[in-house]
Amino acid sequence: KLFSLLFSPPSQYKFRDLTIEELKDVSKTYPNFTFSMNTYTFKDGSQKDLLNFSGTVPVKYAGNSYNIPVRLWILDSHPFAPPICFLKPTANMGIAVGKHVDARGRIYLPYLQNWSHPKSTLTGLIKEMIAKFEEELPLYSLSSSDAARQSELLSYIAKITEGETDMKSRSKTGSRNEGCFNKITVVGAGDLGIACVLALAAKDVADKVVLLDLSEGAARGGTMDLEIFAVPNVEISKDFSASADSKVVVLTVNSLGNAQTYLDVIQNNVDLFRGIIPAVSHYSQNAVLLVASQPVEVMTFVSWKLSSFPKSRVIGVGANLDSERFQYILTNLLKADVLAKDGWVIGEQGEDKVPSWTSCNVAANQTEAMAARNSREKVANRAMEVLKGKGQRSWSVGLSVADLVDSIMKDKRKVHSVSTLAKGCCNINSEVFLSLPCILGTSGVIEMVRLEEDPLVQEKLQSSAGSIHDLQQQLKL
């Protein structure tokens, strides 16, 4: 049967002998797997008839034995390219999004990332799959009500695992949220996520705030307290469908995992976002994505790429908090309220942020203009020194997030310094996100506010853009 599958048209497997030997090993080791030839549709819309096999892998977790359903697609360049792997959850199973599995059921493993023939084999891959699933079970049992709520998502996952990946064919979910016109979803129930929920509830900018708790095990202290004290209009859920039709989705999750380097930390976050962004963008196709996860510039870029949303609807919290503090310090501590309305903190979060201005005071002559510029620079430097002593705690970032959401939900058309696609600004030619003054409304970024031309500021922005772009190039999206 395997021989006929591999050698019958329209199969175009380049290394048939090697491939069939591997598949024989799989069949011998895991006799429950069934093999077939089906059409797989890639993200770019191209299609290929690929051999695939599905079945269950045995997993022991917490003293119990489970059979985890999976499906593996074999590329025609096998064994020199890794297979594409998916979970195949039944109607009463939910996907536990984690380090190795995204919301669509796509499986990501170090074995796949480091695939190298002849060291890497299908049986070796399945063994690692079992080992990783025993560390973090990828599926959980749904109650009958939860199973009904997830039926649409499971249908969507089934389409993807069959190769139907056309994102434009996805239908909106409506019945679950009828009567709820202004919904905000916060993804992540850590300290920052809960701080955002409380700040949003205090601002009263939405009919409902949904907190998506992606943590495993029993309820964590924060979410339990939210339930105990019944914060009005706040729903806590582990089900992505609860986020359907949100106007704004706030991303607060961060995954440290077993990271050894800064790049590893960011890659862990990227792996986590691969499971989150497709799911929330599926359920809220017209939402504005507001990223508070760190590093915010990179994770906003990742969210933009994974969601396929227009750049105007993917923004990061950027330097909004620093800018608000900067303007407050200028007005209330340094008594320079005339300068405050035009002063912004821009660029990259952290030590490389820089003060800038969106307009220039008119001076009668060049000498007065130079004196005004020097005076303004001194005041800005004093304000930035004060800023250095101000940390960004969860509650302060939560207030900043609520400030941004308020401007978006109420279409205030207020200017904020947020992370936005900087390509084309200040001679930046790469796709990077930096904090720049932008007018915000219901559709996200309406317009970028023009900055005063300052060679030193532009040089710093270009330097930040270069370092961020270099970092992005090392990530596996």
Residue pairs with C-beta under 8 A, 6 or more apart in sequence:
1 35
2 20
2 23
2 24
2 27
2 35
3 20
5 11
5 35
5 36
5 37
5 51
6 13
6 16
6 19
6 20
6 23
6 51
7 16
8 37
10 49
11 37
11 49
11 51
11 76
12 76
13 19
13 51
13 76
13 78
14 76
14 77
15 77
15 78
15 79
15 80
18 78
18 79
18 117
19 51
19 74
19 78
19 79
22 78
22 79
22 121
22 122
22 123
23 35
23 51
23 53
23 74
23 122
25 121
25 122
25 123
26 33
26 53
26 122
26 123
26 126
27 33
27 35
29 123
29 126
30 55
30 57
30 126
32 55
32 56
33 53
33 54
33 55
34 53
34 54
34 55
35 51
35 52
35 53
36 51
36 52
36 53
36 54
37 49
37 50
37 51
37 52
38 49
38 50
38 52
38 162
38 163
39 47
39 48
39 49
39 50
39 163
40 47
40 48
40 49
40 50
40 52
40 73
40 84
40 163
41 47
41 163
41 164
41 165
41 166
42 48
42 165
43 165
45 166
47 163
48 76
50 73
50 74
50 75
50 76
50 163
51 73
51 74
52 71
52 72
52 73
52 74
53 71
53 72
53 74
54 69
54 70
54 71
54 72
54 88
55 69
55 70
56 67
56 68
56 69
56 70
57 67
57 68
57 70
57 126
57 129
57 130
57 133
58 65
58 66
58 67
58 68
58 130
59 65
59 66
59 67
59 68
59 130
59 133
59 134
59 137
60 66
60 134
61 133
61 134
61 137
66 137
66 139
68 87
68 133
68 138
68 139
69 87
69 88
69 89
69 90
70 85
70 86
70 87
70 88
70 107
70 129
71 85
71 86
71 87
71 88
71 161
72 83
72 84
72 85
72 86
72 122
72 125
73 83
73 84
73 85
73 86
73 163
74 83
75 81
75 82
75 83
75 84
79 117
79 118
79 120
79 121
79 122
80 117
81 115
82 111
82 112
82 115
82 120
82 125
83 112
83 122
83 125
84 106
85 106
85 107
85 109
85 112
85 125
85 129
86 104
86 105
86 106
86 107
86 157
86 160
86 161
87 95
87 101
87 105
87 107
87 138
87 139
87 157
87 161
88 105
88 158
88 161
89 95
89 105
89 139
89 154
89 157
91 147
91 151
91 154
92 141
92 142
92 144
92 147
93 139
93 140
93 141
93 142
94 139
94 140
94 141
94 142
94 146
94 150
94 238
94 239
95 101
95 103
95 105
95 138
95 139
95 157
96 136
96 137
96 138
96 139
96 140
96 216
97 103
97 214
97 272
97 275
97 276
97 279
98 136
98 138
98 216
98 272
98 275
99 108
99 136
99 255
99 257
99 268
99 271
99 272
100 107
100 108
100 109
100 132
100 133
100 136
100 138
100 271
101 107
101 108
101 138
101 275
102 108
102 274
102 275
102 276
102 278
102 279
103 153
103 240
103 275
103 276
103 278
103 279
104 156
104 157
104 160
104 275
104 278
104 279
105 157
105 160
105 161
106 160
106 274
106 275
107 129
107 138
108 271
108 274
109 125
109 128
109 129
109 132
110 128
111 120
111 124
111 125
111 128
111 129
112 125
113 476
114 120
136 216
142 150
146 239
149 176
149 239
149 241
149 242
150 239
150 241
152 171
152 173
152 241
153 240
153 241
153 279
153 282
156 170
156 282
159 165
167 282
167 308
170 282
170 285
172 244
172 245
172 285
173 241
173 244
173 245
173 283
174 244
174 245
176 241
176 242
176 244
177 183
177 244
177 245
180 207
180 208
180 245
181 207
182 205
182 206
182 207
182 208
182 247
182 409
183 206
183 207
183 208
183 209
183 210
183 243
183 245
183 246
183 247
184 200
184 205
184 206
184 208
184 209
184 210
184 246
184 247
184 248
184 249
184 250
184 405
184 409
185 209
185 210
185 211
185 212
185 242
185 243
185 246
185 248
185 249
185 250
185 280
185 284
185 287
186 193
186 196
186 197
186 200
186 209
186 210
186 211
186 212
186 250
186 252
187 193
187 212
187 214
187 243
187 249
187 250
187 251
187 252
187 253
187 276
187 280
188 212
188 213
188 214
188 251
188 252
188 253
188 254
188 293
189 211
189 212
189 213
189 214
189 215
189 220
189 222
189 223
189 236
190 222
190 252
190 253
190 254
191 222
191 394
192 252
192 292
192 394
192 397
192 398
193 211
193 222
193 250
193 252
193 253
194 211
194 222
194 223
194 226
194 394
195 394
195 395
195 397
195 398
195 399
196 250
196 252
196 292
196 397
196 398
196 401
196 402
197 209
197 211
197 226
197 231
197 234
197 398
198 231
198 395
198 398
199 395
199 398
199 399
199 401
199 402
200 206
200 209
200 401
200 402
200 405
201 209
201 231
201 232
201 233
201 234
202 402
203 402
203 405
203 406
205 402
205 405
205 406
205 409
205 410
206 233
206 247
206 405
206 409
207 233
208 233
208 234
208 235
209 233
209 234
209 235
210 234
210 235
210 236
210 237
210 242
210 243
210 246
211 223
211 226
211 234
211 235
211 236
211 237
212 237
212 238
212 240
212 242
212 243
213 219
213 220
213 223
213 236
213 237
213 238
214 238
214 253
214 276
219 227
223 236
226 234
226 236
227 236
235 242
237 243
240 279
240 280
240 282
240 283
241 283
243 249
243 280
243 283
243 284
244 283
244 284
245 283
245 284
246 280
246 283
246 284
246 287
247 284
247 286
247 287
247 288
247 408
247 409
247 442
248 287
248 288
248 289
248 290
248 405
248 408
248 409
249 280
249 284
249 287
249 288
249 289
249 290
250 290
250 292
250 401
250 405
251 273
251 276
251 289
251 290
251 291
251 292
251 293
251 299
251 303
252 292
252 293
253 269
253 272
253 273
253 276
253 293
254 269
254 293
254 294
255 268
255 269
255 271
255 272
256 265
256 268
257 264
257 265
257 268
258 264
259 265
259 267
259 268
263 471
263 474
263 475
266 295
266 298
266 471
266 475
267 475
267 476
269 293
269 294
269 299
269 302
270 299
270 302
270 475
270 476
270 477
273 293
273 299
273 302
273 303
273 306
274 306
274 477
277 289
277 302
277 303
277 306
277 307
278 306
278 307
280 287
280 289
281 287
281 289
281 306
281 307
281 308
281 309
286 313
287 313
288 313
288 314
288 315
288 408
288 442
288 443
288 444
289 303
289 304
289 307
289 309
289 313
289 314
289 315
290 315
290 316
290 317
290 401
290 404
290 405
290 408
291 299
291 300
291 303
291 314
291 315
291 316
291 317
291 419
292 316
292 317
292 397
292 401
293 299
294 349
295 349
296 316
296 317
296 318
296 349
296 419
296 433
297 316
297 318
297 348
297 349
297 419
297 432
297 433
297 434
297 435
297 464
297 468
298 433
298 468
298 471
298 472
298 475
299 316
300 314
300 315
300 316
300 419
300 433
301 431
301 432
301 433
301 468
301 472
302 475
302 477
303 314
304 311
304 314
304 421
304 433
305 477
306 477
307 314
311 420
311 421
311 445
312 443
312 444
312 445
312 446
313 443
313 444
313 445
314 444
315 404
315 418
315 419
315 420
315 438
315 440
315 444
315 445
316 418
316 419
316 420
316 433
316 435
317 397
317 400
317 401
317 404
317 418
317 419
318 349
318 416
318 417
318 418
318 419
318 420
318 433
318 434
318 435
318 436
319 344
319 345
319 346
319 347
319 349
319 353
319 417
319 418
319 435
320 400
320 403
320 404
320 416
320 417
320 418
320 435
321 392
321 396
321 397
321 399
321 400
322 345
322 349
322 353
322 387
322 417
323 343
323 344
323 345
323 346
323 416
323 417
323 437
324 400
324 403
325 387
325 390
326 340
326 343
326 344
326 345
326 355
326 383
326 384
326 387
327 340
327 341
327 343
328 340
329 383
329 386
329 387
330 336
330 337
330 339
330 340
330 343
330 379
330 383
331 337
331 340
333 383
333 386
334 379
334 382
334 383
336 379
338 361
339 357
339 376
339 379
339 380
342 357
342 358
342 359
343 355
343 356
343 357
343 380
343 383
344 355
344 356
344 357
344 358
344 417
344 437
344 451
345 353
345 354
345 355
345 356
345 384
345 387
345 417
345 435
346 353
346 354
346 355
346 356
346 417
346 434
346 435
346 436
346 437
346 451
346 457
346 461
347 353
347 354
347 434
347 435
347 460
347 461
347 464
348 434
348 435
348 464
348 467
348 468
349 435
352 460
352 463
352 464
353 435
354 457
354 460
354 461
355 380
355 381
355 383
355 384
356 451
356 452
356 454
356 457
357 376
357 451
357 452
357 454
358 415
358 437
358 449
358 450
358 451
358 452
359 452
360 369
360 452
361 369
361 372
361 376
363 369
363 371
363 372
403 416
404 416
404 418
404 440
406 412
407 413
407 414
407 416
407 440
407 441
408 440
408 441
408 442
408 444
409 442
411 441
411 442
412 440
412 441
413 439
413 440
413 441
413 446
414 439
414 440
415 437
415 438
415 439
415 440
415 449
416 437
416 438
416 440
417 435
417 436
417 437
417 438
418 435
418 436
418 438
418 440
418 445
419 433
419 434
419 435
420 433
420 434
420 435
420 436
420 438
420 445
420 448
421 431
421 432
421 433
422 428
422 432
422 433
422 434
422 436
422 461
422 465
423 429
423 430
423 431
423 432
425 434
425 436
425 448
425 451
425 461
426 451
426 457
426 458
426 461
426 462
427 458
427 462
428 434
428 461
428 462
428 465
430 465
430 466
430 469
431 469
431 472
432 464
432 465
432 468
432 469
432 472
433 468
434 461
434 464
434 465
434 468
436 448
436 449
436 451
437 448
437 449
437 451
438 445
438 446
438 447
438 448
438 449
439 445
439 446
439 447
439 448
439 449
440 446
451 457
